[in-house]
């Protein structure tokens, strides 16, 4: 997958592998999300898609906030 098809979001609030799994399992159900890799040590959530322009970033941000995480920045 090309780099321009990947979004990285820095969040706060992940504290364990359970948090990683929860973020990954919920986000991968959003339309156009192909894969998700969350890392609680770095606070980075990597989201890969086949079509970045169709990725609903508002939905992703809202979902992360609903899970109790704060969005620090989109990289």
N, CA, C and O atoms as a printed pandas DataFrame, in Angstrom:
     atom_number atom_name residue_name chain_id  residue_number  x_coord  y_coord  z_coord
0              1         N          UNK        A               1    0.846   -1.176    0.000
1              2        CA          UNK        A               1    0.000    0.000    0.000
2              3         C          UNK        A               1    0.891    1.239    0.000
3              4         O          UNK        A               1    1.879    1.306    0.732
4              5         N          UNK        A               2    0.531    2.213   -0.826
5              6        CA          UNK        A               2    1.329    3.429   -0.923
6              7         C          UNK        A               2    1.201    4.272    0.335
7              8         O          UNK        A               2    0.190    4.215    1.036
8              9         N          UNK        A               3    2.230    5.051    0.612
9             10        CA          UNK        A               3    2.236    5.892    1.803
10            11         C          UNK        A               3    1.085    6.883    1.811
11            12         O          UNK        A               3    0.546    7.185    2.876
12            13         N          UNK        A               4    0.689    7.400    0.637
13            14        CA          UNK        A               4   -0.385    8.379    0.611
14            15         C          UNK        A               4   -1.749    7.753    0.896
15            16         O          UNK        A               4   -2.761    8.455    0.890
16            17         N          UNK        A               5   -1.790    6.477    1.138
17            18        CA          UNK        A               5   -3.017    5.792    1.525
18            19         C          UNK        A               5   -2.999    5.430    3.002
19            20         O          UNK        A               5   -3.731    4.543    3.441
20            21         N          UNK        A               6   -2.163    6.120    3.765
21            22        CA          UNK        A               6   -2.066    5.860    5.200
22            23         C          UNK        A               6   -2.209    7.167    5.957
23            24         O          UNK        A               6   -1.624    8.187    5.589
24            25         N          UNK        A               7   -2.998    7.117    7.021
25            26        CA          UNK        A               7   -3.174    8.260    7.919
26            27         C          UNK        A               7   -2.645    7.834    9.280
27            28         O          UNK        A               7   -2.878    6.707    9.719
28            29         N          UNK        A               8   -1.943    8.723    9.935
29            30        CA          UNK        A               8   -1.509    8.472   11.310
30            31         C          UNK        A               8   -2.136    9.526   12.204
31            32         O          UNK        A               8   -2.106   10.717   11.896
32            33         N          UNK        A               9   -2.702    9.074   13.313
33            34        CA          UNK        A               9   -3.337    9.968   14.274
34            35         C          UNK        A               9   -2.689    9.728   15.627
35            36         O          UNK        A               9   -2.592    8.593   16.093
36            37         N          UNK        A              10   -2.246   10.815   16.250
37            38        CA          UNK        A              10   -1.691   10.717   17.604
38            39         C          UNK        A              10   -2.833   10.989   18.580
39            40         O          UNK        A              10   -3.505   12.017   18.496
40            41         N          UNK        A              11   -3.045   10.050   19.508
41            42        CA          UNK        A              11   -4.107   10.197   20.496
42            43         C          UNK        A              11   -3.534   10.034   21.901
43            44         O          UNK        A              11   -2.431    9.516   22.078
44            45         N          UNK        A              12   -4.283   10.474   22.876
45            46        CA          UNK        A              12   -3.895   10.230   24.265
46            47         C          UNK        A              12   -4.972    9.383   24.918
47            48         O          UNK        A              12   -6.148    9.456   24.565
48            49         N          UNK        A              13   -4.542    8.580   25.879
49            50        CA          UNK        A              13   -5.483    7.772   26.637
50            51         C          UNK        A              13   -5.313    6.276   26.492
51            52         O          UNK        A              13   -5.871    5.520   27.288
52            53         N          UNK        A              14   -4.549    5.814   25.487
53            54        CA          UNK        A              14   -4.298    4.376   25.372
54            55         C          UNK        A              14   -3.250    3.994   26.404
55            56         O          UNK        A              14   -2.194    4.620   26.488
56            57         N          UNK        A              15   -3.548    2.959   27.192
57            58        CA          UNK        A              15   -2.615    2.598   28.263
58            59         C          UNK        A              15   -2.236    1.120   28.285
59            60         O          UNK        A              15   -1.462    0.693   29.141
60            61         N          UNK        A              16   -2.781    0.326   27.339
61            62        CA          UNK        A              16   -2.488   -1.110   27.367
62            63         C          UNK        A              16   -2.820   -1.737   26.018
63            64         O          UNK        A              16   -3.372   -1.082   25.133
64            65         N          UNK        A              17   -2.477   -3.009   25.876
65            66        CA          UNK        A              17   -2.782   -3.708   24.630
66            67         C          UNK        A              17   -4.286   -3.881   24.446
67            68         O          UNK        A              17   -4.766   -3.976   23.316
68            69         N          UNK        A              18   -5.018   -3.922   25.532
69            70        CA          UNK        A              18   -6.479   -3.984   25.428
70            71         C          UNK        A              18   -7.026   -2.744   24.740
71            72         O          UNK        A              18   -7.958   -2.825   23.940
72            73         N          UNK        A              19   -6.437   -1.595   25.058
73            74        CA          UNK        A              19   -6.815   -0.336   24.394
74            75         C          UNK        A              19   -6.507   -0.419   22.898
75            76         O          UNK        A              19   -7.327   -0.030   22.066
76            77         N          UNK        A              20   -5.336   -0.924   22.570
77            78        CA          UNK        A              20   -4.956   -1.082   21.162
78            79         C          UNK        A              20   -5.984   -1.931   20.429
79            80         O          UNK        A              20   -6.463   -1.559   19.358
80            81         N          UNK        A              21   -6.317   -3.075   21.015
81            82        CA          UNK        A              21   -7.269   -3.987   20.382
82            83         C          UNK        A              21   -8.631   -3.341   20.198
83            84         O          UNK        A              21   -9.269   -3.505   19.158
84            85         N          UNK        A              22   -9.071   -2.616   21.200
85            86        CA          UNK        A              22  -10.377   -1.953   21.130
86            87         C          UNK        A              22  -10.394   -0.934   19.990
87            88         O          UNK        A              22  -11.331   -0.912   19.191
88            89         N          UNK        A              23   -9.372   -0.100   19.912
89            90        CA          UNK        A              23   -9.279    0.902   18.847
90            91         C          UNK        A              23   -9.253    0.221   17.481
91            92         O          UNK        A              23   -9.985    0.619   16.575
92            93         N          UNK        A              24   -8.421   -0.791   17.330
93            94        CA          UNK        A              24   -8.301   -1.489   16.050
94            95         C          UNK        A              24   -9.619   -2.133   15.643
95            96         O          UNK        A              24  -10.046   -1.993   14.497
96            97         N          UNK        A              25  -10.265   -2.832   16.557
97            98        CA          UNK        A              25  -11.502   -3.542   16.234
98            99         C          UNK        A              25  -12.638   -2.606   15.858
99           100         O          UNK        A              25  -13.428   -2.917   14.967
100          101         N          UNK        A              26  -12.729   -1.470   16.522
101          102        CA          UNK        A              26  -13.810   -0.529   16.224
102          103         C          UNK        A              26  -13.543    0.221   14.916
103          104         O          UNK        A              26  -14.438    0.337   14.078
104          105         N          UNK        A              27  -12.329    0.726   14.737
105          106        CA          UNK        A              27  -12.034    1.519   13.542
106          107         C          UNK        A              27  -12.060    0.697   12.263
107          108         O          UNK        A              27  -12.408    1.223   11.205
108          109         N          UNK        A              28  -11.700   -0.577   12.333
109          110        CA          UNK        A              28  -11.675   -1.370   11.098
110          111         C          UNK        A              28  -13.073   -1.614   10.536
111          112         O          UNK        A              28  -13.211   -2.086    9.408
112          113         N          UNK        A              29  -14.107   -1.300   11.309
113          114        CA          UNK        A              29  -15.480   -1.444   10.826
114          115         C          UNK        A              29  -15.996   -0.201   10.114
115          116         O          UNK        A              29  -17.118   -0.203    9.609
116          117         N          UNK        A              30  -15.199    0.854   10.065
117          118        CA          UNK        A              30  -15.593    2.075    9.361
118          119         C          UNK        A              30  -15.347    1.883    7.871
119          120         O          UNK        A              30  -14.333    1.317    7.462
120          121         N          UNK        A              31  -16.283    2.360    7.073
121          122        CA          UNK        A              31  -16.197    2.213    5.626
122          123         C          UNK        A              31  -14.886    2.776    5.086
123          124         O          UNK        A              31  -14.438    3.846    5.497
124          125         N          UNK        A              32  -14.286    2.043    4.167
125          126        CA          UNK        A              32  -13.026    2.379    3.482
126          127         C          UNK        A              32  -11.778    2.209    4.331
127          128         O          UNK        A              32  -10.682    2.501    3.851
128          129         N          UNK        A              33  -11.894    1.751    5.566
129          130        CA          UNK        A              33  -10.723    1.444    6.386
130          131         C          UNK        A              33  -10.311    0.008    6.078
131          132         O          UNK        A              33  -11.084   -0.926    6.292
132          133         N          UNK        A              34   -9.096   -0.162    5.578
133          134        CA          UNK        A              34   -8.602   -1.493    5.221
134          135         C          UNK        A              34   -7.907   -2.172    6.396
135          136         O          UNK        A              34   -8.101   -3.365    6.630
136          137         N          UNK        A              35   -7.099   -1.416    7.135
137          138        CA          UNK        A              35   -6.415   -1.983    8.290
138          139         C          UNK        A              35   -6.106   -0.877    9.286
139          140         O          UNK        A              35   -6.023    0.301    8.939
140          141         N          UNK        A              36   -5.939   -1.297   10.540
141          142        CA          UNK        A              36   -5.640   -0.361   11.625
142          143         C          UNK        A              36   -4.557   -0.973   12.492
143          144         O          UNK        A              36   -4.600   -2.163   12.807
144          145         N          UNK        A              37   -3.585   -0.157   12.879
145          146        CA          UNK        A              37   -2.557   -0.584   13.813
146          147         C          UNK        A              37   -2.429    0.493   14.885
147          148         O          UNK        A              37   -2.021    1.619   14.599
148          149         N          UNK        A              38   -2.779    0.143   16.115
149          150        CA          UNK        A              38   -2.681    1.087   17.231
150          151         C          UNK        A              38   -1.521    0.678   18.126
151          152         O          UNK        A              38   -1.297   -0.510   18.360
152          153         N          UNK        A              39   -0.784    1.666   18.626
153          154        CA          UNK        A              39    0.352    1.403   19.499
154          155         C          UNK        A              39    0.241    2.297   20.724
155          156         O          UNK        A              39    0.394    3.515   20.630
156          157         N          UNK        A              40   -0.025    1.685   21.877
157          158        CA          UNK        A              40   -0.219    2.498   23.081
158          159         C          UNK        A              40    1.078    3.136   23.571
159          160         O          UNK        A              40    1.033    4.168   24.240
160          161         N          UNK        A              41    2.228    2.551   23.257
161          162        CA          UNK        A              41    3.505    3.143   23.678
162          163         C          UNK        A              41    3.763    4.489   23.010
163          164         O          UNK        A              41    4.273    5.416   23.639
164          165         N          UNK        A              42    3.407    4.586   21.735
165          166        CA          UNK        A              42    3.635    5.828   20.989
166          167         C          UNK        A              42    2.388    6.705   20.918
167          168         O          UNK        A              42    2.481    7.899   20.635
168          169         N          UNK        A              43    1.225    6.114   21.175
169          170        CA          UNK        A              43   -0.029    6.851   21.045
170          171         C          UNK        A              43   -0.440    7.068   19.599
171          172         O          UNK        A              43   -1.270    7.928   19.305
172          173         N          UNK        A              44    0.145    6.283   18.692
173          174        CA          UNK        A              44   -0.129    6.444   17.267
174          175         C          UNK        A              44   -1.104    5.370   16.790
175          176         O          UNK        A              44   -0.964    4.188   17.105
176          177         N          UNK        A              45   -2.092    5.818   16.023
177          178        CA          UNK        A              45   -3.020    4.919   15.342
178          179         C          UNK        A              45   -2.778    5.096   13.847
179          180         O          UNK        A              45   -2.951    6.190   13.309
180          181         N          UNK        A              46   -2.375    4.013   13.176
181          182        CA          UNK        A              46   -2.157    4.026   11.731
182          183         C          UNK        A              46   -3.374    3.412   11.060
183          184         O          UNK        A              46   -3.813    2.318   11.416
184          185         N          UNK        A              47   -3.909    4.129   10.089
185          186        CA          UNK        A              47   -5.085    3.663    9.362
186          187         C          UNK        A              47   -4.719    3.603    7.891
187          188         O          UNK        A              47   -4.252    4.589    7.322
188          189         N          UNK        A              48   -4.931    2.446    7.275
189          190        CA          UNK        A              48   -4.662    2.280    5.851
190          191         C          UNK        A              48   -5.976    2.113    5.110
191          192         O          UNK        A              48   -6.924    1.507    5.608
192          193         N          UNK        A              49   -6.004    2.669    3.899
193          194        CA          UNK        A              49   -7.191    2.639    3.065
194          195         C          UNK        A              49   -6.777    2.476    1.609
195          196         O          UNK        A              49   -5.643    2.785    1.241
196          197         N          UNK        A              50   -7.691    1.994    0.788
197          198        CA          UNK        A              50   -7.414    1.919   -0.645
198          199         C          UNK        A              50   -7.715    3.236   -1.344
199          200         O          UNK        A              50   -7.209    3.493   -2.437
200          201         N          UNK        A              51   -8.540    4.074   -0.715
201          202        CA          UNK        A              51   -8.939    5.331   -1.339
202          203         C          UNK        A              51   -9.027    6.417   -0.280
203          204         O          UNK        A              51  -10.065    6.577    0.362
204          205         N          UNK        A              52   -7.969    7.148   -0.098
205          206        CA          UNK        A              52   -7.884    8.121    0.992
206          207         C          UNK        A              52   -8.918    9.233    0.880
207          208         O          UNK        A              52   -9.383    9.746    1.898
208          209         N          UNK        A              53   -9.283    9.611   -0.331
209          210        CA          UNK        A              53  -10.246   10.706   -0.469
210          211         C          UNK        A              53  -11.652   10.300   -0.029
211          212         O          UNK        A              53  -12.480   11.166    0.252
212          213         N          UNK        A              54  -11.932    9.007    0.034
213          214        CA          UNK        A              54  -13.238    8.536    0.496
214          215         C          UNK        A              54  -13.245    8.170    1.976
215          216         O          UNK        A              54  -14.270    7.728    2.496
216          217         N          UNK        A              55  -12.128    8.346    2.652
217          218        CA          UNK        A              55  -12.036    8.026    4.076
218          219         C          UNK        A              55  -12.722    9.125    4.882
219          220         O          UNK        A              55  -12.411   10.305    4.717
220          221         N          UNK        A              56  -13.643    8.746    5.741
221          222        CA          UNK        A              56  -14.424    9.700    6.536
222          223         C          UNK        A              56  -13.665   10.034    7.823
223          224         O          UNK        A              56  -13.848    9.389    8.855
224          225         N          UNK        A              57  -12.811   11.055    7.739
225          226        CA          UNK        A              57  -11.988   11.428    8.893
226          227         C          UNK        A              57  -12.826   11.933   10.055
227          228         O          UNK        A              57  -12.472   11.717   11.214
228          229         N          UNK        A              58  -13.929   12.601    9.761
229          230        CA          UNK        A              58  -14.801   13.068   10.844
230          231         C          UNK        A              58  -15.345   11.889   11.636
231          232         O          UNK        A              58  -15.410   11.938   12.864
232          233         N          UNK        A              59  -15.737   10.825   10.932
233          234        CA          UNK        A              59  -16.250    9.623   11.595
234          235         C          UNK        A              59  -15.155    8.965   12.429
235          236         O          UNK        A              59  -15.414    8.511   13.544
236          237         N          UNK        A              60  -13.949    8.911   11.904
237          238        CA          UNK        A              60  -12.831    8.311   12.635
238          239         C          UNK        A              60  -12.541    9.104   13.905
239          240         O          UNK        A              60  -12.391    8.523   14.980
240          241         N          UNK        A              61  -12.463   10.426   13.784
241          242        CA          UNK        A              61  -12.202   11.270   14.955
242          243         C          UNK        A              61  -13.316   11.142   15.984
243          244         O          UNK        A              61  -13.049   11.020   17.180
244          245         N          UNK        A              62  -14.562   11.169   15.524
245          246        CA          UNK        A              62  -15.705   11.046   16.434
246          247         C          UNK        A              62  -15.695    9.698   17.145
247          248         O          UNK        A              62  -15.986    9.617   18.339
248          249         N          UNK        A              63  -15.361    8.647   16.415
249          250        CA          UNK        A              63  -15.311    7.307   16.998
250          251         C          UNK        A              63  -14.234    7.228   18.074
251          252         O          UNK        A              63  -14.475    6.682   19.151
252          253         N          UNK        A              64  -13.059    7.763   17.795
253          254        CA          UNK        A              64  -11.985    7.759   18.790
254          255         C          UNK        A              64  -12.390    8.546   20.032
255          256         O          UNK        A              64  -12.122    8.119   21.156
256          257         N          UNK        A              65  -13.027    9.679   19.834
257          258        CA          UNK        A              65  -13.481   10.480   20.974
258          259         C          UNK        A              65  -14.569    9.750   21.761
259          260         O          UNK        A              65  -14.586    9.803   22.991
260          261         N          UNK        A              66  -15.482    9.066   21.053
261          262        CA          UNK        A              66  -16.525    8.284   21.726
262          263         C          UNK        A              66  -15.934    7.153   22.558
263          264         O          UNK        A              66  -16.512    6.752   23.568
264          265         N          UNK        A              67  -14.776    6.638   22.132
265          266        CA          UNK        A              67  -14.088    5.589   22.888
266          267         C          UNK        A              67  -13.342    6.158   24.095
267          268         O          UNK        A              67  -12.835    5.406   24.928
268          269         N          UNK        A              68  -13.277    7.483   24.185
269          270        CA          UNK        A              68  -12.645    8.124   25.335
270          271         C          UNK        A              68  -11.232    8.629   25.103
271          272         O          UNK        A              68  -10.527    8.963   26.055
272          273         N          UNK        A              69  -10.813    8.689   23.843
273          274        CA          UNK        A              69   -9.463    9.140   23.525
274          275         C          UNK        A              69   -9.492   10.571   23.002
275          276         O          UNK        A              69  -10.459   10.995   22.370
276          277         N          UNK        A              70   -8.429   11.301   23.273
277          278        CA          UNK        A              70   -8.292   12.669   22.779
278          279         C          UNK        A              70   -7.400   12.670   21.545
279          280         O          UNK        A              70   -6.333   12.057   21.540
280          281         N          UNK        A              71   -7.843   13.365   20.497
281          282        CA          UNK        A              71   -7.050   13.516   19.287
282          283         C          UNK        A              71   -6.023   14.616   19.543
283          284         O          UNK        A              71   -6.391   15.755   19.830
284          285         N          UNK        A              72   -4.754   14.284   19.440
285          286        CA          UNK        A              72   -3.699   15.277   19.626
286          287         C          UNK        A              72   -3.289   15.902   18.300
287          288         O          UNK        A              72   -3.111   17.116   18.205
288          289         N          UNK        A              73   -3.138   15.059   17.269
289          290        CA          UNK        A              73   -2.805   15.575   15.941
290          291         C          UNK        A              73   -2.971   14.486   14.895
291          292         O          UNK        A              73   -2.862   13.294   15.184
292          293         N          UNK        A              74   -3.238   14.926   13.673
293          294        CA          UNK        A              74   -3.257   14.032   12.521
294          295         C          UNK        A              74   -1.947   14.264   11.800
295          296         O          UNK        A              74   -1.631   15.384   11.399
296          297         N          UNK        A              75   -1.185   13.186   11.638
297          298        CA          UNK        A              75    0.161   13.300   11.057
298          299         C          UNK        A              75    0.133   13.060    9.557
299          300         O          UNK        A              75    1.175   13.116    8.904
